[in-house]
């Protein structure tokens, strides 16, 4: 085995590689320290606290009917809201990128409003608007002389939770799709049109394959954000056990009762389910990106 010559065949010296950041060991050390302080150590403390219940106590705590109902509400509404956000986010991003609309810059700025608005303020605002005596709620139903509400009710039920989570998670989907649409351009669409493809066929066969990784990325971000949402949901849900009670509220309730091990157990279950969903989504996304690169 011969060693590679120090000089290339052309006789010119190879340019030295320059790195903006320091060497590998230093940057890796900073990354591991940051990851440990903010993620690994708190999660380890959570697992240790929950392990104090023992296996039987842990299983009894997390399989209680109220806990299972709260977990079902949290993950079910988060999944429904994220799926809706995929459709709405695609429509909004497509409209802002492909068409001129009045107030386009204002609309684009308002998309980021959930990032800047405190979630508690968002929950109070949505509840005020959608309540039976609110501006929007009044037009959707009425209350008879006996105080019974009729019509469409959008608060104090799981529908209200989904609406709040849609508001919170929508920016993640829109901001994930917009850069892809900007880089995609219209050349491929125009080429498909020149070959006789219709609008639907062009979108489904040409544009949509390029958008699938971004759509899945936005869905994953929105799902991860909305699973543990508390501030905007606690006001609009009504917090009824077995109906509209979410898992984060149940955890807070256990903490107020000084049941720290029980709260940690529920949090560990949420963590495991969330990590599993994220791993599945990231695996599918990586395969889509690899398949898209192979096709190109």
C-alpha angles and dihedrals in degrees: 000000000000123000117242113257116256090233128053121243091261091062093238123127116250112245113251115248114248122203125199092211126053123266126307097262095052096046091043090052092051091048093050092046091051092046092048097048097045104031120009101044095047091046091048090051089050092053092045091052092050092047089064088078093063124229095287094045092046092051092046091050098048096042095053109127093240092051093048091049092050092048090050092052093047098047096035096052092041091053092047093048092048092051090050090048091055090060096040093043092052092049093048095045091046092049094048092047102040104033140044112237129176111264093015094155092048092050090048090052093047090057088071093051094103088058092058100032117086109245092232090057090050091052094048092047094049092046091050092050098043100038116112089256094041129105094261098028093057091061093050100054147346141229118237127219092273092056095253114143120227133186131031114347117199102173136065091027138077091272089064090050091053091049091052092048091048089056092049098044103038097088092058092060096043094048091048093054101040098071091049092052091048092052093043095062123181102279095097092047092050090048091052091049091051088054092055102262117148125230095263094046091047092052095044098043102031112022104029096058089057092049098048097087091048092047091051091046091052091046091051093049093047092048093049091049097047100042093075098032113139115154101059094039102048093068100044100038101065090225095242112170114244090010116050104357112122125211096246089056090050089052091051090049091053091049091052088053089051090244092139095158092052091049090049091050092055090045091052091053091050089048094051094048092046094049091048092052092047092049091051092048093047091048092052091046092051091051091050092050091047091048091048091051092049091050090052 
